[in-house]
Amino acid sequence: MKKSKVIIDGKNLVKVYQMGDFEVRALNGASIQVQEGEFMAIMGPSGSGKSTLMNVLGCLMSPTSGEYFLDGEDVSELNKVELARIRNQKLGFIFQNYNLLARTSAFQNVILPLFYNRASLLTEEEQQEKAAQILEAVGLGDRIYHEPQELSGGQQQRVSIARALVNDPVLVLADEPTGNLDSRSGAEIMALLKDLHRKGTTIVMVTHDPEIAAYTDRTIHLLDGKVAREVKNGKEHA
């Protein structure tokens, strides 16, 4: 039987913030491993370290100590330029507030990461074709030239998902992807993420909602900067 590839391997991750004369340990020895093709949720109370862990996993910051291997590469001590390269080439981000460029079409928002990916070998025509295809895949084929203010919240989040996927990332990080949506739109977005997971996309998601976490394979619960417990999820959604 073929062994699953490890996409995230974080060991004893510590992140210390200096607040004047005080030190705050946002992460205090957290260890996490995610296999290729897995869909995992992160939960925990306010101040448990969720945001800091996502920032470390997303190569937005380095841990104070500990080891973090992303797709087999040790990224624990990379500088800011090297971390930016990793983000552009290997990661896709989905945000609660969508983070779309205003007065810019859905198509332009989605194609933008391809311009910044220096490792991309696609021609301009191929980039345009890929962006259009991904928007079609997330159900926005008839909205590709609409700007954010012309789209509903659920549609804006679909644009955000398309943008996250356009560089074929090894990992998608979703931070409260349904947080600004009504229950119907939230369920539609989770159905889309679940479908991407079925097709092999590796997804790590922060949520405060147990119903949303139940869409995933498993949930880790953080407390005081550590993984306090893990729950395997069996809930299936149509």
C-alpha positions as CSV (number, residue, x, y, z in Angstrom):
1,M,0.0,0.0,0.0
2,K,1.4,3.4,-1.0
3,K,2.2,5.6,1.9
4,S,0.6,9.1,2.0
5,K,2.7,12.1,1.3
6,V,3.1,14.4,4.3
7,I,2.3,18.0,3.3
8,I,2.5,19.7,6.8
9,D,4.9,18.4,9.4
10,G,5.2,20.8,12.3
11,K,7.1,19.7,15.4
12,N,7.1,21.5,18.8
13,L,6.2,24.9,17.2
14,V,6.7,27.8,19.5
15,K,6.0,31.5,18.7
16,V,6.8,34.1,21.2
17,Y,5.7,37.8,20.9
18,Q,7.5,40.5,22.8
19,M,5.0,42.9,24.3
20,G,7.1,45.5,26.1
21,D,8.6,43.8,29.1
22,F,6.4,40.7,28.7
23,E,6.6,37.7,26.5
24,V,3.4,36.1,25.1
25,R,3.7,32.5,23.9
26,A,1.0,32.3,21.2
27,L,2.3,28.8,20.3
28,N,3.7,26.7,23.1
29,G,5.0,23.4,21.6
30,A,2.2,22.7,19.0
31,S,2.8,19.7,16.8
32,I,0.7,19.0,13.7
33,Q,0.9,16.7,10.7
34,V,-1.4,16.8,7.6
35,Q,-1.3,14.2,4.8
36,E,-1.7,15.0,1.1
37,G,-5.4,15.1,0.2
38,E,-6.6,15.6,3.8
39,F,-9.2,18.2,4.9
40,M,-8.6,19.3,8.4
41,A,-10.2,21.9,10.7
42,I,-8.5,23.9,13.5
43,M,-10.7,25.1,16.4
44,G,-10.1,26.6,19.8
45,P,-11.2,29.5,22.0
46,S,-10.0,33.1,21.5
47,G,-6.3,33.3,22.3
48,S,-5.6,29.6,21.8
49,G,-3.1,30.2,19.0
50,K,-5.3,29.5,15.9
51,S,-4.3,32.6,14.0
52,T,-0.6,32.3,14.9
53,L,-0.6,28.7,13.8
54,M,-2.2,29.5,10.5
55,N,0.3,32.3,10.0
56,V,3.2,29.9,10.6
57,L,1.6,27.2,8.3
58,G,1.0,29.8,5.7
59,C,4.6,31.0,5.8
60,L,3.6,34.5,6.8
61,M,5.9,34.2,9.8
62,S,8.5,31.9,11.1
63,P,8.3,30.0,14.4
64,T,10.5,31.2,17.3
65,S,11.6,27.6,17.7
66,G,10.5,24.2,16.4
67,E,10.6,22.6,13.0
68,Y,8.1,23.1,10.1
69,F,8.4,21.1,6.9
70,L,6.1,22.1,4.1
71,D,5.8,19.6,1.2
72,G,9.1,18.1,2.4
73,E,11.0,21.4,2.6
74,D,12.2,22.8,5.9
75,V,10.8,26.3,6.0
76,S,11.4,27.0,9.7
77,E,14.2,29.5,9.2
78,L,13.7,31.0,5.8
79,N,14.0,34.7,5.3
80,K,11.1,36.9,4.2
81,V,12.0,36.7,0.5
82,E,12.2,32.9,0.6
83,L,8.9,32.7,2.5
84,A,7.2,34.8,-0.2
85,R,8.5,32.4,-2.8
86,I,7.0,29.5,-1.0
87,R,3.7,31.3,-0.6
88,N,3.5,32.2,-4.3
89,Q,4.4,28.7,-5.5
90,K,2.9,26.3,-3.0
91,L,0.1,27.9,-1.1
92,G,-3.4,29.2,-1.7
93,F,-5.3,31.4,0.8
94,I,-9.0,31.8,1.4
95,F,-10.0,34.7,3.7
96,Q,-13.1,35.5,5.7
97,N,-13.3,38.9,4.1
98,Y,-12.5,37.6,0.6
99,N,-9.6,40.2,0.2
100,L,-10.5,40.9,-3.4
101,L,-9.3,44.0,-5.3
102,A,-12.1,46.5,-5.6
103,R,-13.1,47.8,-9.0
104,T,-11.2,44.8,-10.5
105,S,-13.0,42.0,-12.3
106,A,-13.3,38.5,-10.9
107,F,-11.1,37.4,-13.9
108,Q,-8.4,39.9,-13.0
109,N,-8.5,39.0,-9.3
110,V,-8.0,35.3,-10.2
111,I,-5.2,35.7,-12.8
112,L,-3.1,38.0,-10.6
113,P,-1.3,35.2,-8.6
114,L,-0.1,33.8,-12.0
115,F,1.7,37.1,-12.7
116,Y,3.6,36.9,-9.4
117,N,4.5,33.2,-9.7
118,R,8.0,33.4,-11.3
119,A,8.1,29.6,-11.5
120,S,5.0,29.5,-13.8
121,L,5.9,28.5,-17.4
122,L,2.5,29.5,-18.7
123,T,2.1,31.9,-21.6
124,E,-0.1,34.9,-21.2
125,E,-2.8,33.2,-23.3
126,E,-2.5,30.0,-21.2
127,Q,-2.8,32.1,-18.0
128,Q,-6.0,33.7,-19.3
129,E,-7.4,30.3,-20.3
130,K,-6.6,28.8,-16.9
131,A,-8.2,31.7,-14.9
132,A,-11.4,31.4,-17.0
133,Q,-11.5,27.7,-16.5
134,I,-11.2,27.9,-12.8
135,L,-13.9,30.5,-12.5
136,E,-16.1,28.2,-14.6
137,A,-15.3,25.3,-12.2
138,V,-16.4,27.3,-9.2
139,G,-19.7,28.2,-10.9
140,L,-18.9,31.7,-12.0
141,G,-18.5,31.2,-15.7
142,D,-21.1,33.9,-16.4
143,R,-19.6,36.3,-13.9
144,I,-16.0,36.5,-14.8
145,Y,-16.0,40.2,-15.7
146,H,-18.1,41.3,-12.7
147,E,-16.4,43.3,-10.0
148,P,-16.7,42.5,-6.3
149,Q,-19.4,45.0,-5.6
150,E,-21.5,43.4,-8.3
151,L,-21.3,40.0,-6.6
152,S,-23.0,38.5,-3.6
153,G,-20.9,37.4,-0.6
154,G,-21.0,33.8,-1.6
155,Q,-20.0,34.7,-5.2
156,Q,-17.1,36.8,-3.9
157,Q,-15.9,33.8,-1.8
158,R,-16.0,31.6,-4.9
159,V,-13.7,34.1,-6.6
160,S,-11.4,33.9,-3.6
161,I,-11.4,30.1,-3.9
162,A,-10.6,30.3,-7.6
163,R,-7.8,32.7,-6.8
164,A,-6.4,30.3,-4.2
165,L,-6.4,27.4,-6.7
166,V,-5.0,29.1,-9.8
167,N,-1.3,28.3,-9.0
168,D,-2.1,24.6,-8.3
169,P,-1.0,24.9,-4.6
170,V,0.1,21.9,-2.6
171,L,-2.0,23.3,0.3
172,V,-5.0,25.6,0.6
173,L,-5.4,27.5,3.9
174,A,-8.9,28.8,4.7
175,D,-9.5,31.2,7.5
176,E,-13.1,31.3,8.6
177,P,-14.3,30.9,4.9
178,T,-18.0,31.0,5.9
179,G,-17.7,33.6,8.6
180,N,-19.3,36.5,6.7
181,L,-21.9,34.4,4.9
182,D,-25.5,33.4,5.7
183,S,-26.2,29.7,6.4
184,R,-27.3,28.9,2.8
185,S,-24.2,30.6,1.2
186,G,-22.0,29.0,3.8
187,A,-23.3,25.5,3.0
188,E,-22.7,26.1,-0.7
189,I,-19.1,27.2,0.0
190,M,-18.5,24.2,2.2
191,A,-20.0,21.9,-0.5
192,L,-17.5,23.4,-3.0
193,L,-14.6,22.9,-0.6
194,K,-15.7,19.4,0.1
195,D,-15.8,18.7,-3.7
196,L,-12.3,20.1,-4.1
197,H,-11.2,17.8,-1.3
198,R,-12.7,14.8,-3.0
199,K,-10.7,15.7,-6.1
200,G,-7.5,15.6,-4.0
201,T,-6.9,19.2,-2.7
202,T,-5.3,19.4,0.7
203,I,-7.1,21.9,2.9
204,V,-6.6,23.3,6.4
205,M,-9.4,25.5,7.7
206,V,-9.9,27.6,10.8
207,T,-13.5,27.8,12.0
208,H,-15.4,28.5,15.3
209,D,-18.4,26.6,14.1
210,P,-18.6,22.8,14.9
211,E,-21.1,22.3,12.0
212,I,-18.6,23.7,9.6
213,A,-15.8,21.7,11.1
214,A,-17.9,18.5,10.6
215,Y,-17.3,18.8,6.9
216,T,-13.7,17.9,7.4
217,D,-11.8,14.6,8.0
218,R,-10.7,15.6,11.4
219,T,-10.5,18.6,13.8
220,I,-7.7,19.6,16.1
221,H,-8.5,21.7,19.1
222,L,-6.0,24.2,20.3
223,L,-5.7,25.4,23.9
224,D,-3.0,27.6,25.3
225,G,-0.9,27.3,22.2
226,K,-0.9,23.5,22.1
227,V,-3.0,20.8,20.4
228,A,-5.3,19.7,23.2
229,R,-7.2,17.0,21.4
230,E,-8.2,15.7,18.0
231,V,-11.6,14.5,16.7
232,K,-12.2,12.4,13.6
233,N,-15.3,13.6,11.8
234,G,-17.7,11.3,10.1
235,K,-20.3,13.8,9.0
236,E,-21.0,13.7,5.2
237,H,-22.8,16.5,3.4
238,A,-24.4,16.2,0.0
